Amino acid sequence: MSAIHSTMTAPIDAPVDVASLRDRVAGQRDLLRRLLDVFHEQYPSQIALLRAASEQGVAAEMRRAAHRLIGTLSCFSATQAIAAARAVEQAAARDEIEAARVGIAAIEREVTRAMPLLARLAAQGFEAPDAGRGGS
């Protein structure tokens, strides 16, 4: 089964839009691996910055940190994590700190869901039989 077909049959809440990701990296596993390396270097500080802003109750900084995460996650077509980060950004923009705090856990959960699939795609490529299946 091709990655495109797998993606079309993937659950609606799949952590990654594989077809979009394949297009984004032009099907190049090496590029995806390099992006993942950068992600693993930058994500911990990005999520820590978001958590710190949350603990301090600084909505404007939460909004900025969530916006940066949206950009980072967009590189991987991590649709569910992007949606969670957008929800945090929007809640922070409305000064709804508690709602934004709840959203941070959702970002972390969705990133955790996306990582196995991204790692598998980076290792096996986009045409592997299970390339389009979501990871849990």
Backbone as a printed PyTorch tensor [residue, N CA C, xyz], in Angstrom:
tensor([[[ 0.8670, -1.1760,  0.0000],
         [ 0.0000,  0.0000,  0.0000],
         [ 0.9080,  1.2310,  0.0000]],

        [[ 0.6550,  2.1920, -0.8470],
         [ 1.4810,  3.3990, -0.9030],
         [ 1.1900,  4.3020,  0.2830]],

        [[ 2.1210,  5.2190,  0.5470],
         [ 1.9290,  6.1650,  1.6530],
         [ 0.7020,  7.0290,  1.4140]],

        [[ 0.4600,  7.3860,  0.1560],
         [-0.7060,  8.2190, -0.1390],
         [-1.9760,  7.4480,  0.2110]],

        [[-2.0580,  6.1910, -0.2170],
         [-3.2440,  5.4060,  0.0950],
         [-3.3820,  5.2230,  1.6050]],

        [[-2.2540,  4.9730,  2.2900],
         [-2.3030,  4.8100,  3.7390],
         [-2.8210,  6.0660,  4.4050]],

        [[-2.3950,  7.2120,  3.9190],
         [-2.8310,  8.4700,  4.5010],
         [-4.3290,  8.6550,  4.2970]],

        [[-4.8260,  8.2750,  3.1290],
         [-6.2490,  8.4630,  2.8650],
         [-7.0950,  7.5710,  3.7620]],

        [[-6.5340,  6.4650,  4.2250],
         [-7.2950,  5.5780,  5.0840],
         [-6.9420,  5.7740,  6.5550]],

        [[-6.0280,  6.7010,  6.8500],
         [-5.6240,  6.9540,  8.2330],
         [-6.7740,  7.6120,  8.9900]],

        [[-6.8020,  7.4220, 10.3000],
         [-7.8530,  8.0550, 11.0940],
         [-7.7740,  9.5810, 10.9950]],

        [[-8.9150, 10.2100, 11.1760],
         [-9.0020, 11.6680, 11.1080],
         [-8.0330, 12.3230, 12.0810]],

        [[-7.8340, 11.7120, 13.2440],
         [-6.9740, 12.3120, 14.2530],
         [-5.5270, 11.8390, 14.1710]],

        [[-5.0990, 11.3800, 12.9930],
         [-3.7120, 10.9580, 12.8200],
         [-2.7810, 12.1050, 13.2320]],

        [[-1.6800, 11.7830, 13.8970],
         [-0.8110, 12.8450, 14.4150],
         [-0.0570, 13.6150, 13.3440]],

        [[ 0.1020, 13.0150, 12.1560],
         [ 0.8710, 13.6360, 11.0770],
         [ 0.1180, 13.4580,  9.7660]],

        [[ 0.0750, 14.5140,  8.9650],
         [-0.4540, 14.4230,  7.6050],
         [ 0.7220, 13.9950,  6.7290]],

        [[ 0.8220, 12.6820,  6.5020],
         [ 1.9910, 12.1120,  5.8310],
         [ 2.1520, 12.6480,  4.4140]],

        [[ 1.0680, 12.7740,  3.6720],
         [ 1.1670, 13.2780,  2.2950],
         [ 1.7150, 14.7050,  2.2840]],

        [[ 1.2320, 15.5290,  3.1860],
         [ 1.7160, 16.9010,  3.2830],
         [ 3.1950, 16.9270,  3.6850]],

        [[ 3.5590, 16.0890,  4.6410],
         [ 4.9600, 16.0310,  5.0790],
         [ 5.8580, 15.5720,  3.9400]],

        [[ 5.4240, 14.5530,  3.2240],
         [ 6.2270, 14.0710,  2.0940],
         [ 6.4560, 15.1920,  1.0880]],

        [[ 5.4170, 15.9510,  0.7910],
         [ 5.5690, 17.0740, -0.1310],
         [ 6.5120, 18.1300,  0.4520]],

        [[ 6.3640, 18.3920,  1.7270],
         [ 7.1690, 19.4270,  2.4040],
         [ 8.6560, 19.1170,  2.3370]],

        [[ 9.0100, 17.8300,  2.4780],
         [10.4280, 17.4460,  2.4510],
         [10.8170, 16.8090,  1.1160]],

        [[ 9.9420, 16.9200,  0.1380],
         [10.1850, 16.3710, -1.2020],
         [10.5600, 14.8890, -1.1460]],

        [[ 9.9550, 14.1830, -0.1780],
         [10.1870, 12.7530, -0.0590],
         [11.5800, 12.3740,  0.4030]],

        [[12.3670, 13.3340,  0.8600],
         [13.7670, 13.0880,  1.2260],
         [13.9030, 12.7300,  2.7040]],

        [[14.2260, 11.4760,  2.9510],
         [14.4090, 11.0150,  4.3310],
         [15.5210, 11.7810,  5.0300]],

        [[16.6140, 12.0670,  4.3080],
         [17.7370, 12.7900,  4.9250],
         [17.2970, 14.1620,  5.4190]],

        [[16.4950, 14.8430,  4.6320],
         [16.0010, 16.1550,  5.0480],
         [15.1170, 16.0080,  6.2820]],

        [[14.2330, 15.0280,  6.2880],
         [13.3820, 14.8010,  7.4510],
         [14.2350, 14.4910,  8.6780]],

        [[15.2740, 13.6680,  8.5180],
         [16.1570, 13.3520,  9.6550],
         [16.8340, 14.6090, 10.1850]],

        [[17.3050, 15.4680,  9.2910],
         [17.9590, 16.7140,  9.7330],
         [16.9590, 17.6140, 10.4640]],

        [[15.7540, 17.7170,  9.9310],
         [14.7230, 18.5160, 10.6070],
         [14.4000, 17.9530, 11.9850]],

        [[14.3360, 16.6400, 12.0810],
         [14.0630, 16.0210, 13.3830],
         [15.2060, 16.2760, 14.3630]],

        [[16.4340, 16.2480, 13.8730],
         [17.5780, 16.5590, 14.7450],
         [17.4440, 17.9690, 15.3190]],

        [[17.1160, 18.9210, 14.4560],
         [16.9370, 20.3060, 14.9070],
         [15.7690, 20.3820, 15.8880]],

        [[14.6860, 19.6880, 15.5760],
         [13.5230, 19.6800, 16.4600],
         [13.9010, 19.1780, 17.8450]],

        [[14.6380, 18.0640, 17.9010],
         [15.0110, 17.4890, 19.1930],
         [15.9220, 18.4340, 19.9820]],

        [[16.6590, 19.2670, 19.2820],
         [17.5010, 20.2620, 19.9600],
         [16.6690, 21.4390, 20.4680]],

        [[15.6850, 21.8830, 19.6920],
         [14.9670, 23.1130, 19.9990],
         [13.6760, 22.9290, 20.7900]],

        [[12.9810, 21.8280, 20.5800],
         [11.6740, 21.6410, 21.2200],
         [11.7310, 21.7270, 22.7460]],

        [[12.6870, 21.0850, 23.3990],
         [12.6850, 21.1650, 24.8690],
         [12.7290, 22.6020, 25.3870]],

        [[13.5190, 23.4570, 24.7750],
         [13.5680, 24.8460, 25.2380],
         [12.3030, 25.6040, 24.8520]],

        [[11.7130, 25.2750, 23.7030],
         [10.4740, 25.9430, 23.2970],
         [ 9.3270, 25.6010, 24.2330]],

        [[ 9.1860, 24.3280, 24.5860],
         [ 8.0810, 23.9430, 25.4690],
         [ 8.3630, 24.4440, 26.8870]],

        [[ 9.6420, 24.4850, 27.2830],
         [ 9.9960, 25.0090, 28.6100],
         [ 9.6540, 26.4970, 28.7030]],

        [[ 9.8990, 27.2330, 27.6350],
         [ 9.5580, 28.6550, 27.6020],
         [ 8.0460, 28.8400, 27.7260]],

        [[ 7.3000, 28.0050, 27.0430],
         [ 5.8400, 28.0660, 27.1280],
         [ 5.3730, 27.7440, 28.5480]],

        [[ 5.9470, 26.7020, 29.1400],
         [ 5.5780, 26.3390, 30.5170],
         [ 5.9300, 27.4610, 31.4950]],

        [[ 7.1030, 28.0620, 31.3330],
         [ 7.5270, 29.1420, 32.2320],
         [ 6.5750, 30.3310, 32.1310]],

        [[ 6.2060, 30.6970, 30.9140],
         [ 5.2580, 31.8000, 30.7260],
         [ 3.9250, 31.4560, 31.3740]],

        [[ 3.5360, 30.1840, 31.2910],
         [ 2.2930, 29.7350, 31.9090],
         [ 2.3710, 29.8590, 33.4330]],

        [[ 3.4710, 29.4010, 33.9980],
         [ 3.6470, 29.4670, 35.4540],
         [ 3.6480, 30.9040, 35.9560]],

        [[ 4.1790, 31.7980, 35.1310],
         [ 4.2260, 33.2130, 35.5060],
         [ 2.9200, 33.9320, 35.1790]],

        [[ 2.0550, 33.2640, 34.4330],
         [ 0.7740, 33.8670, 34.0670],
         [ 0.9030, 35.0020, 33.0680]],

        [[ 1.9040, 34.9410, 32.1930],
         [ 2.1580, 35.9990, 31.2200],
         [ 1.5580, 35.5700, 29.8730]],

        [[ 0.3370, 35.9950, 29.6420],
         [-0.4040, 35.5670, 28.4530],
         [ 0.2990, 35.9570, 27.1540]],

        [[ 0.8510, 37.1570, 27.0980],
         [ 1.5040, 37.5990, 25.8500],
         [ 2.6850, 36.7050, 25.4980]],

        [[ 3.4630, 36.3190, 26.4980],
         [ 4.6060, 35.4390, 26.2310],
         [ 4.1320, 34.0300, 25.8830]],

        [[ 3.0430, 33.5880, 26.5010],
         [ 2.4790, 32.2850, 26.1460],
         [ 2.0420, 32.2870, 24.6820]],

        [[ 1.4040, 33.3630, 24.2670],
         [ 0.9430, 33.4660, 22.8850],
         [ 2.1270, 33.4130, 21.9230]],

        [[ 3.1920, 34.1740, 22.2250],
         [ 4.3730, 34.1840, 21.3460],
         [ 5.0380, 32.8000, 21.2930]],

        [[ 5.1810, 32.1680, 22.4570],
         [ 5.8250, 30.8520, 22.5020],
         [ 4.9900, 29.8140, 21.7430]],

        [[ 3.6740, 29.8740, 21.9040],
         [ 2.8020, 28.9440, 21.1750],
         [ 2.9060, 29.1930, 19.6720]],

        [[ 2.9860, 30.4510, 19.2760],
         [ 3.0980, 30.7840, 17.8580],
         [ 4.3950, 30.2130, 17.2730]],

        [[ 5.4890, 30.3300, 18.0130],
         [ 6.7590, 29.7540, 17.5460],
         [ 6.6370, 28.2320, 17.4080]],

        [[ 5.9650, 27.6120, 18.3540],
         [ 5.7770, 26.1610, 18.2680],
         [ 4.9470, 25.7760, 17.0470]],

        [[ 3.9550, 26.5720, 16.7290],
         [ 3.1540, 26.2930, 15.5270],
         [ 4.0680, 26.2400, 14.3080]],

        [[ 4.9620, 27.2100, 14.1970],
         [ 5.9010, 27.2210, 13.0750],
         [ 6.7870, 25.9890, 13.0580]],

        [[ 7.2970, 25.6280, 14.2070],
         [ 8.1650, 24.4540, 14.3110],
         [ 7.4090, 23.1810, 13.9380]],

        [[ 6.2350, 23.0210, 14.4930],
         [ 5.4460, 21.8110, 14.2540],
         [ 4.9450, 21.7340, 12.8180]],

        [[ 4.7570, 22.8860, 12.1950],
         [ 4.3000, 22.9070, 10.8070],
         [ 5.3140, 22.2630,  9.8770]],

        [[ 6.5800, 22.3200, 10.2330],
         [ 7.6130, 21.6730,  9.4120],
         [ 7.3570, 20.1820,  9.2630]],

        [[ 6.6230, 19.5960, 10.2110],
         [ 6.3760, 18.1590, 10.2280],
         [ 4.9320, 17.7920,  9.9010]],

        [[ 4.1280, 18.7820,  9.5390],
         [ 2.7100, 18.5230,  9.2650],
         [ 2.0730, 17.7490, 10.4120]],

        [[ 2.4860, 18.1050, 11.6370],
         [ 1.9770, 17.4470, 12.8560],
         [ 0.6460, 18.1020, 13.2210]],

        [[-0.3840, 17.7240, 12.5040],
         [-1.6650, 18.4310, 12.5310],
         [-2.2880, 18.5480, 13.9140]],

        [[-2.2450, 17.4790, 14.6920],
         [-2.8820, 17.5230, 16.0060],
         [-2.0930, 18.3890, 16.9850]],

        [[-0.7800, 18.3170, 16.9380],
         [ 0.0520, 19.1690, 17.7980],
         [-0.0940, 20.6350, 17.3890]],

        [[-0.1930, 20.8830, 16.0870],
         [-0.4070, 22.2540, 15.5990],
         [-1.7460, 22.7770, 16.1190]],

        [[-2.7790, 21.9550, 16.0390],
         [-4.1000, 22.3740, 16.5280],
         [-4.0520, 22.6900, 18.0150]],

        [[-3.3370, 21.8800, 18.7820],
         [-3.2090, 22.1310, 20.2230],
         [-2.4540, 23.4310, 20.4750]],

        [[-1.3880, 23.6760, 19.7200],
         [-0.6170, 24.9170, 19.8870],
         [-1.4480, 26.1320, 19.4800]],

        [[-2.2510, 25.9940, 18.4310],
         [-3.1410, 27.0980, 18.0330],
         [-4.1500, 27.4030, 19.1360]],

        [[-4.6760, 26.3440, 19.7670],
         [-5.6350, 26.5420, 20.8590],
         [-4.9780, 27.2940, 22.0150]],

        [[-3.7210, 26.9680, 22.3120],
         [-2.9910, 27.6840, 23.3670],
         [-2.7870, 29.1370, 22.9580]],

        [[-2.3700, 29.3480, 21.7190],
         [-2.1460, 30.7070, 21.2270],
         [-3.4250, 31.5410, 21.3360]],

        [[-4.5340, 30.9710, 20.9140],
         [-5.8100, 31.6870, 20.9420],
         [-6.2890, 31.9400, 22.3640]],

        [[-6.1390, 30.9550, 23.2410],
         [-6.5470, 31.1410, 24.6400],
         [-5.6890, 32.2230, 25.2900]],

        [[-4.4040, 32.2070, 25.0300],
         [-3.5170, 33.2260, 25.6020],
         [-3.8680, 34.6040, 25.0590]],

        [[-4.2230, 34.6790, 23.7840],
         [-4.6080, 35.9680, 23.1890],
         [-5.8610, 36.5280, 23.8570]],

        [[-6.7160, 35.6370, 24.3590],
         [-7.9280, 36.0560, 25.0750],
         [-7.6690, 36.2020, 26.5780]],

        [[-6.4070, 36.0180, 26.9770],
         [-5.9900, 36.1020, 28.3780],
         [-6.6400, 35.0110, 29.2320]],

        [[-6.9080, 33.8740, 28.6230],
         [-7.4870, 32.7240, 29.3230],
         [-6.3440, 31.7810, 29.7120]],

        [[-5.6370, 32.1720, 30.7550],
         [-4.4160, 31.4790, 31.1660],
         [-4.6740, 30.0060, 31.4810]],

        [[-5.7270, 29.7230, 32.2240],
         [-5.9810, 28.3260, 32.6260],
         [-6.2670, 27.4520, 31.4090]],

        [[-7.0390, 27.9490, 30.4680],
         [-7.3150, 27.1820, 29.2400],
         [-6.0200, 26.9540, 28.4640]],

        [[-5.1730, 27.9720, 28.4200],
         [-3.8940, 27.8300, 27.7240],
         [-3.0210, 26.7850, 28.4180]],

        [[-3.0410, 26.7720, 29.7510],
         [-2.2520, 25.7820, 30.4950],
         [-2.6870, 24.3610, 30.1570]],

        [[-3.9740, 24.1520, 30.0670],
         [-4.4890, 22.8280, 29.7040],
         [-3.9910, 22.4500, 28.3090]],

        [[-3.9400, 23.4200, 27.4350],
         [-3.4850, 23.1750, 26.0700],
         [-2.0290, 22.7740, 25.9670]],

        [[-1.2140, 23.2120, 26.9140],
         [ 0.2050, 22.8390, 26.8830],
         [ 0.3460, 21.3250, 27.0150]],

        [[-0.4270, 20.7310, 27.9090],
         [-0.4000, 19.2750, 28.0570],
         [-0.8320, 18.5950, 26.7620]],

        [[-1.7950, 19.1930, 26.0630],
         [-2.2460, 18.6240, 24.7860],
         [-1.1330, 18.6920, 23.7390]],

        [[-0.3850, 19.7960, 23.7210],
         [ 0.7520, 19.8950, 22.7850],
         [ 1.7320, 18.7610, 23.0620]],

        [[ 2.1000, 18.6120, 24.3140],
         [ 3.0760, 17.5850, 24.6720],
         [ 2.5760, 16.1810, 24.3270]],

        [[ 1.3240, 15.9340, 24.5920],
         [ 0.7280, 14.6260, 24.2720],
         [ 0.7670, 14.3710, 22.7620]],

        [[ 0.4180, 15.3820, 21.9750],
         [ 0.3780, 15.1960, 20.5180],
         [ 1.7710, 15.1000, 19.9130]],

        [[ 2.7230, 15.8040, 20.4660],
         [ 4.1050, 15.6540, 20.0050],
         [ 4.5790, 14.2350, 20.3030]],

        [[ 4.2510, 13.7400, 21.4750],
         [ 4.6150, 12.3690, 21.8490],
         [ 3.9730, 11.3650, 20.8950]],

        [[ 2.7450, 11.6060, 20.4850],
         [ 2.0690, 10.7230, 19.5170],
         [ 2.7260, 10.7860, 18.1390]],

        [[ 3.1810, 11.9660, 17.7370],
         [ 3.7300, 12.1450, 16.3900],
         [ 5.1430, 11.5820, 16.2400]],

        [[ 5.9220, 11.5970, 17.3000],
         [ 7.3350, 11.2390, 17.1940],
         [ 7.6060,  9.8370, 16.6560]],

        [[ 6.9030,  8.7950, 17.0930],
         [ 7.1990,  7.4680, 16.5290],
         [ 6.9740,  7.3980, 15.0150]],

        [[ 5.9170,  8.0130, 14.5470],
         [ 5.6490,  8.0110, 13.1120],
         [ 6.7140,  8.8100, 12.3650]],

        [[ 7.0870,  9.9670, 12.8800],
         [ 8.1240, 10.7700, 12.2280],
         [ 9.4520, 10.0220, 12.1950]],

        [[ 9.7960,  9.3690, 13.2920],
         [11.0420,  8.6010, 13.3360],
         [11.0020,  7.4520, 12.3310]],

        [[ 9.8540,  6.7910, 12.2400],
         [ 9.7130,  5.6830, 11.2910],
         [ 9.8410,  6.1890,  9.8540]],

        [[ 9.2210,  7.3130,  9.5540],
         [ 9.3280,  7.8750,  8.2010],
         [10.7670,  8.2690,  7.8900]],

        [[11.4550,  8.8370,  8.8640],
         [12.8460,  9.2400,  8.6590],
         [13.7360,  8.0190,  8.4390]],

        [[13.4220,  6.9200,  9.0820],
         [14.2300,  5.7100,  8.9580],
         [13.8750,  4.8820,  7.7250]],

        [[12.5720,  4.7570,  7.4490],
         [12.1260,  3.8400,  6.4080],
         [11.7030,  4.5200,  5.1180]],

        [[11.4070,  5.7970,  5.1770],
         [10.9460,  6.5030,  3.9980],
         [ 9.4350,  6.5250,  3.8900]],

        [[ 8.9590,  7.1680,  2.8630],
         [ 7.5250,  7.4090,  2.7070],
         [ 6.8030,  6.3040,  1.9640]],

        [[ 7.5090,  5.3770,  1.4100],
         [ 6.8530,  4.3070,  0.6640],
         [ 6.8250,  2.9950,  1.4310]],

        [[ 7.2630,  3.0100,  2.6850],
         [ 7.2040,  1.8040,  3.5050],
         [ 5.7430,  1.3990,  3.6900]],

        [[ 5.4690,  0.1070,  3.8040],
         [ 4.0680, -0.3540,  3.9030],
         [ 3.2660,  0.3090,  5.0150]],

        [[ 3.8900,  0.6290,  6.1420],
         [ 3.1290,  1.2180,  7.2350],
         [ 3.4440,  2.7010,  7.4200]],

        [[ 3.9720,  3.3530,  6.4010],
         [ 4.4290,  4.7470,  6.5260],
         [ 3.3000,  5.7070,  6.9060]],

        [[ 2.1180,  5.4730,  6.4450],
         [ 1.0430,  6.4240,  6.7060],
         [ 0.2300,  6.1510,  7.9460]],

        [[ 0.5640,  5.1190,  8.6620],
         [-0.2290,  4.7850,  9.8510],
         [ 0.1650,  5.6620, 11.0090]],

        [[-0.8080,  6.0730, 11.7700],
         [-0.5660,  6.9090, 12.9350],
         [ 0.1990,  6.1550, 13.9990]],

        [[ 0.8920,  6.9100, 14.8370],
         [ 1.6160,  6.2880, 15.9390],
         [ 0.9490,  6.6360, 17.2450]],

        [[ 0.8700,  5.6890, 18.1220],
         [ 0.3050,  5.9530, 19.4510],
         [ 1.2620,  5.4820, 20.4950]]])
